Amino acid sequence: EFLLFPTRFHEQGAPPPAVVEMTLFAELDEAVRVDELGRLKGLEEAHGLSWADVEKRFHYGSRPGLTALFLKVWRLSRPVLVEDAGRYDGCRSWVELAGDVALPPATPVLEADVFRAKAAPIRKQLHG
């Protein structure tokens, strides 16, 4: 379980704000290692990357492949405010926050049955 940290501050041409508002919380439902690039074709609606970026990330590093994450996401009833720290800046996939965070009540972005229905064909394609 983790908070989704807003990204792309550096791509907007402005420095990150002094206080970051986090409005989404996620739970990992499943992680699927994908070692065949072709399994990712046709999944553009399930993520926000261009095909060129998918290919680039697939071939990044010494072992080609990606890990696809199925996330159940909740919208927080009010934002969690975190003071920005220099170590949060830049292109990072994961940051540990400086302290514990109390989560306010949250509602699912997708109801469970909708999540299962949307995830099922993607799982089928990724698992082969």
N, C-alpha and C positions, 0 to 999 in steps of 0.2 A: 504494500500500500504506500502511496506517495502523492504528494502535491505536484501538479503540473506547473512548472515554472514558465512564465511567459518568455518567449524568445524573440529573436530577430531585432533586438534593440540596435545592434551595431549595423544592421542592414538598412535601418531607417535613417542613418546619418546623424543620429543624436546619441549622446551618452545615456547610459541606463539611468533611470530615476533613482533618487536617494532611498525611496521606499517602494518596494515591489508589491503589487497586489496580486495575490493568487486566488483564483475563483473556482478552480477545478481540482478534484481529488480523484485518484485512479487506483484501481485494484487490478493486479495482473491475473487474468483468467487463464491464459495459456501462452507459452512461448514455443514457437515452432522454428527450428533451424531449417533453412532453405538452402540447399547446395546446388540446385539446378535453376539457372536464371529463367528458363522458360516457364517455370511454375508461377513466376511473378507477373507474367504478361496478362493483360486483361483485368488487373486489379486496381487500375488507376482511381476508381471511385472509392477505394478503401483507404487511401492515404493521400497525402498532399504533395508528393514528389513527382517531378517530370520523369519520363522513362530514362532520359539521359542521366539524371541523378540516381535513379535506381541502379542502373548499370555501373555507374561510378562507385557507388557504395558497395555494390555486390563484389566488385573487383578490388576494393581497398584492402590493403594489408597482404600478408603472406598466404592466407587461406581464403579463397573466394567463398562467398556466401553471405547470407543475412539471417538475422533472427527476427521473425515477425512476431509482434506482440498483440495479443487480444486483450484490450483493456476495457473494464467496466468503469465508466466515468460518472462522477456525481458533481452537480453544480452546488457550490456552497451557498448557504443562505445569506452570508455576508463574506466579503473578502478576508483572507488572512493576510495581514500586513507584515512584511519582513524587511528589515533594513538591508539595503544592498551592501554587499561586501566585495572587494576587489576580486576575491577568489571565485565569485559567481560569474564574473564577466567573461566574455569570449564564447567560443564555440565549444560547448560542453554538453555531453549527453546526460550527465548525472552530477548533482552537487549535493553535498550533505549540508543541511542548514546548521547554523551555529548553535541552535538550541531546540528544545522540544516546542511543538506547536499544538495549541488546543484547537481542535476542529469544531466549527459551528455545525448545526444541523445541515443536512444536504439532501438533495433529491436526485434520483438517477436521470442522466441525460436521455438514456433509452430504457424503457421498461424491460424487464427480464425477457419476456417473450419476443419483443422486437429485437433485442440484442441477439438472442439465440437464432432468430430467423435471418438476420443480416450476417451473422458470423458463419452459419452453416455452410453456404456455398464457398466461402473463402477458405474455411478449414479443409473442405473437400479438395479444393484445388491445390492447396499447399501440401497436404498430406499425400496427395496422389492417389 
